[in-house]
Amino acid sequence: MEEERRARHRAGLVRTLRPRPADSALLDLASNDYLGLARHPEVTGAAADAARRWGAGATGSRLVTGSTELHAELEAELAAHCGFEAALVLSSGYAANLAAVTALAGRGALIVSDAHNHASLIDGCRLARAGTAVAPHADPRAVGELLGAHGGGRALVVTDSVFSVDGETAPLPALADACRAHGAALLVDDAHGFGVLGEGGRGALWAAGLAGAPDVVATVTLSKSLGSQGGAVLGPARVVEHLVNTARSFIFDTGLAPAAAGGALAALRLLRREPERAARARAVAGALHRELTAAGLTAAPPDAAVVSVRAPSPGAAVGWAADCRAAGLVVGCFRPPSVPDGVSRLRLTARADLTDRRIAEAVGVIVATAPAGARDLSGSRTPPL
């Protein structure tokens, strides 16, 4: 461990925890609270009510004592909102991805995984004990070729719907076509699409016309657009029944805490009542992109609520984020080895509750603190190092 610690320090890649206070004057463009619901009084009130009624914790795995009527309500309303037959709630989005990948693949199967997939999907592939082929990023033709070379048998294609580093969407209709041409299933992690894309925030699968398809499964998180915590798998009822009986990260994990389930359910109902929040989150992302590029910075066009701004080097990205914080703005800082394309950047997350004045403040800080060379970068999404 000591040798690895020294190597991290030499490379400037030390991660540290930064506890935040309950109330902060900093403007937050780093969290994933896309719809601005984490502190909404209806959501926090429902979470508190659920804790008082059901207890602080689920008290056991969901197959023992951890399933409450609240979990069942949440699953039914999630499935209905997103256009799927059934849903299964787990303790996190990470656990949901592990459950879905491992239960749908297995020995003898082939998993085709996008090169830019989230770590939870990658870990699911490793745990599935299946053969895994990594496809070039967002390349349905390459996916089809890998499936064709498999020669039949069980096959699963896994992809993010919105890639969390640059905020671009996967070519879901073309991926579905490639899967159907070879009898494969499609698993989509819609963590960053749910609540932002599709009619009223119903998600990327809904927007692509794939919600409810018998050969498509989605995973979502409850910790982003719904401002709570937890994850869910959405799909045909037979898939949910299979996960209940085979998915280790569901069977052997304590159920989602009632407060989180109650908060997520209240947020979902609020989104259904105020569907314009989804469009507002996308509009805020678009405004951030327009203003930053107009100022000469290189930002990837956002397909959802993530705006990625290129930095000239890892050190410049770290310093840029620190200077933003000192000026009252919190932004994400992504750099190697955490980024699949090796390009350092600031990662901004749009929120539906940001006013035009706050957007202008954020842009002003980012532009004023931009490091030397930040205005001299090309505009490609995945430029070379």
ZAMARGU-4260 file (C-alpha; in steps of 0.2 Angstrom, whole numbers, plus 5000, padded with zeros to 4 digits):
<rodrens>
0) 5000/5000/5000 | 5014/5012/5004 | 5022/5009/4987 | 5005/5013/4979 | 5002/5028/4990
5) 5019/5036/4984 | 5015/5032/4966 | 4999/5041/4967 | 5007/5056/4975 | 5020/5057/4961
10) 5007/5056/4948 | 4996/5069/4957 | 4982/5057/4957 | 4978/5057/4976 | 4959/5057/4980
15) 4953/5065/4996 | 4936/5066/5005 | 4929/5084/5007 | 4914/5083/5019 | 4902/5097/5015
20) 4891/5106/5028 | 4873/5105/5028 | 4871/5123/5022 | 4884/5130/5010 | 4885/5147/5000
25) 4894/5138/4986 | 4885/5137/4969 | 4884/5118/4965 | 4887/5112/4948 | 4895/5096/4953
30) 4881/5085/4960 | 4869/5074/4950 | 4853/5083/4957 | 4847/5086/4940 | 4829/5091/4944
35) 4834/5100/4960 | 4823/5089/4971 | 4836/5083/4984 | 4831/5097/4996 | 4813/5099/4990
40) 4801/5100/5005 | 4790/5087/4998 | 4804/5075/4995 | 4813/5077/5012 | 4796/5077/5021
45) 4791/5060/5013 | 4808/5053/5018 | 4806/5059/5036 | 4788/5052/5036 | 4794/5035/5029
50) 4808/5034/5043 | 4796/5037/5056 | 4783/5025/5050 | 4795/5011/5044 | 4811/5013/5054
55) 4828/5020/5050 | 4833/5005/5041 | 4826/4991/5030 | 4831/4978/5044 | 4836/4964/5032
60) 4838/4958/5014 | 4822/4961/5004 | 4819/4942/5004 | 4818/4942/5023 | 4811/4958/5031
65) 4818/4972/5019 | 4803/4973/5008 | 4789/4985/5013 | 4773/4991/5005 | 4783/5007/5001
70) 4796/4997/4991 | 4781/4989/4981 | 4773/5006/4978 | 4789/5013/4971 | 4793/4998/4960
75) 4775/4999/4952 | 4776/5018/4949 | 4794/5017/4942 | 4789/5004/4930 | 4773/5013/4924
80) 4782/5030/4922 | 4796/5023/4912 | 4785/5011/4901 | 4791/4994/4908 | 4781/4980/4914
85) 4790/4978/4931 | 4804/4985/4942 | 4815/4979/4956 | 4822/4992/4968 | 4840/4989/4975
90) 4851/4998/4988 | 4861/5008/4974 | 4863/5010/4956 | 4879/5001/4957 | 4870/4986/4964
95) 4857/4986/4951 | 4870/4985/4937 | 4879/4971/4946 | 4862/4962/4948 | 4857/4964/4930
100) 4873/4960/4921 | 4877/4945/4931 | 4859/4938/4931 | 4857/4940/4912 | 4874/4934/4907
105) 4883/4919/4915 | 4895/4905/4910 | 4895/4902/4891 | 4887/4919/4887 | 4895/4934/4877
110) 4894/4951/4884 | 4898/4966/4872 | 4902/4981/4882 | 4905/4999/4876 | 4922/5005/4879
115) 4916/5020/4889 | 4904/5011/4900 | 4903/5015/4919 | 4913/5006/4931 | 4898/4997/4938
120) 4894/4989/4921 | 4912/4984/4919 | 4912/4976/4937 | 4896/4967/4932 | 4905/4960/4917
125) 4919/4954/4927 | 4908/4945/4940 | 4897/4937/4927 | 4909/4924/4922 | 4905/4926/4904
130) 4916/4930/4889 | 4917/4949/4887 | 4921/4959/4872 | 4924/4978/4873 | 4916/4987/4858
135) 4923/5003/4851 | 4913/5018/4859 | 4896/5021/4852 | 4899/5009/4837 | 4884/4998/4833
140) 4892/4991/4817 | 4906/4984/4828 | 4894/4978/4841 | 4885/4968/4827 | 4902/4961/4821
145) 4906/4955/4838 | 4889/4947/4840 | 4891/4939/4823 | 4907/4931/4828 | 4900/4923/4844
150) 4891/4910/4833 | 4875/4910/4843 | 4871/4906/4861 | 4866/4919/4875 | 4873/4936/4871
155) 4870/4953/4880 | 4875/4970/4875 | 4878/4983/4889 | 4879/5002/4887 | 4876/5018/4896
160) 4862/5028/4889 | 4871/5045/4893 | 4889/5043/4896 | 4893/5052/4912 | 4910/5060/4907
165) 4905/5070/4891 | 4886/5069/4892 | 4883/5061/4875 | 4869/5048/4872 | 4872/5031/4865
170) 4864/5026/4848 | 4851/5015/4856 | 4840/5012/4841 | 4855/5006/4831 | 4861/4995/4845
175) 4844/4987/4847 | 4844/4983/4828 | 4861/4975/4830 | 4855/4965/4845 | 4839/4959/4836
180) 4849/4954/4821 | 4859/4942/4832 | 4846/4937/4845 | 4855/4946/4859 | 4847/4956/4873
185) 4851/4974/4877 | 4854/4981/4894 | 4855/5000/4896 | 4861/5010/4911 | 4849/5025/4911
190) 4857/5033/4926 | 4859/5050/4918 | 4845/5049/4906 | 4830/5045/4918 | 4822/5061/4923
195) 4830/5071/4910 | 4827/5063/4893 | 4810/5057/4886 | 4793/5064/4888 | 4792/5071/4906
200) 4808/5063/4910 | 4803/5045/4906 | 4821/5041/4901 | 4832/5037/4886 | 4823/5021/4882
205) 4806/5030/4881 | 4814/5043/4870 | 4821/5029/4858 | 4805/5020/4857 | 4812/5005/4866
210) 4803/5006/4883 | 4794/4990/4887 | 4802/4980/4873 | 4803/4961/4878 | 4822/4961/4874
215) 4827/4977/4883 | 4831/4979/4901 | 4836/4996/4909 | 4844/5001/4925 | 4841/5018/4934
220) 4847/5027/4949 | 4836/5035/4962 | 4851/5046/4968 | 4852/5058/4953 | 4836/5065/4945
225) 4825/5059/4960 | 4837/5067/4973 | 4836/5051/4984 | 4847/5035/4985 | 4845/5018/4978
230) 4844/5010/4961 | 4831/4999/4951 | 4831/4987/4936 | 4816/4989/4924 | 4811/4976/4911
235) 4799/4962/4908 | 4791/4953/4923 | 4800/4937/4919 | 4817/4947/4921 | 4812/4954/4938
240) 4807/4936/4944 | 4824/4930/4938 | 4834/4943/4947 | 4824/4940/4963 | 4830/4922/4962
245) 4848/4924/4955 | 4855/4941/4958 | 4867/4941/4972 | 4868/4959/4974 | 4849/4959/4977
250) 4848/4943/4987 | 4862/4946/5000 | 4861/4964/5002 | 4850/4974/5015 | 4835/4982/5007
255) 4835/5001/5003 | 4831/5011/5018 | 4813/5016/5019 | 4818/5035/5020 | 4826/5033/5003
260) 4812/5024/4996 | 4799/5037/5002 | 4810/5051/4996 | 4812/5043/4979 | 4793/5040/4977
265) 4789/5058/4982 | 4801/5064/4969 | 4794/5053/4956 | 4776/5059/4959 | 4782/5077/4959
270) 4791/5074/4942 | 4775/5067/4935 | 4765/5082/4941 | 4779/5094/4935 | 4786/5086/4919
275) 4793/5102/4913 | 4808/5100/4925 | 4815/5088/4913 | 4815/5100/4899 | 4822/5114/4910
280) 4837/5103/4915 | 4841/5101/4897 | 4838/5119/4893 | 4851/5124/4907 | 4864/5112/4900
285) 4861/5120/4883 | 4863/5138/4890 | 4879/5133/4899 | 4886/5126/4883 | 4882/5141/4873
290) 4889/5153/4885 | 4905/5144/4888 | 4909/5141/4869 | 4905/5159/4865 | 4918/5164/4878
295) 4931/5153/4868 | 4931/5137/4879 | 4929/5120/4872 | 4913/5111/4878 | 4905/5095/4872
300) 4887/5098/4866 | 4876/5091/4879 | 4863/5078/4875 | 4856/5078/4892 | 4861/5087/4908
305) 4880/5085/4908 | 4892/5098/4901 | 4910/5094/4899 | 4923/5108/4897 | 4941/5103/4891
310) 4956/5107/4901 | 4974/5108/4893 | 4981/5095/4906 | 4977/5085/4922 | 4986/5098/4933
315) 4977/5113/4924 | 4960/5104/4927 | 4964/5102/4946 | 4969/5120/4948 | 4954/5126/4938
320) 4942/5117/4949 | 4951/5124/4964 | 4950/5141/4958 | 4932/5139/4954 | 4928/5134/4972
325) 4938/5148/4979 | 4927/5160/4968 | 4911/5151/4975 | 4907/5138/4962 | 4909/5119/4964
330) 4912/5109/4948 | 4918/5091/4944 | 4935/5088/4939 | 4938/5073/4929 | 4956/5067/4923
335) 4966/5051/4919 | 4964/5037/4924 | 4945/5041/4928 | 4941/5046/4910 | 4940/5033/4896
340) 4947/5045/4883 | 4962/5051/4893 | 4956/5070/4892 | 4955/5080/4907 | 4940/5092/4909
345) 4928/5101/4921 | 4912/5092/4922 | 4897/5103/4925 | 4879/5096/4929 | 4864/5106/4925
350) 4850/5108/4937 | 4832/5112/4933 | 4831/5124/4948 | 4845/5135/4942 | 4840/5153/4937
355) 4847/5162/4922 | 4856/5174/4935 | 4864/5159/4943 | 4869/5152/4926 | 4877/5168/4921
360) 4887/5168/4938 | 4893/5151/4935 | 4899/5155/4917 | 4907/5170/4923 | 4917/5161/4936
365) 4923/5147/4924 | 4928/5159/4911 | 4937/5171/4923 | 4947/5156/4931 | 4951/5147/4914
370) 4969/5142/4914 | 4981/5147/4900 | 4978/5136/4885 | 4960/5132/4889 | 4954/5143/4874
375) 4966/5134/4862 | 4959/5117/4862 | 4950/5108/4847 | 4932/5104/4849 | 4932/5085/4846
380) 4923/5075/4860 | 4938/5062/4861 | 4954/5071/4856 | 4971/5063/4857 | 4982/5066/4872
</rodrens>
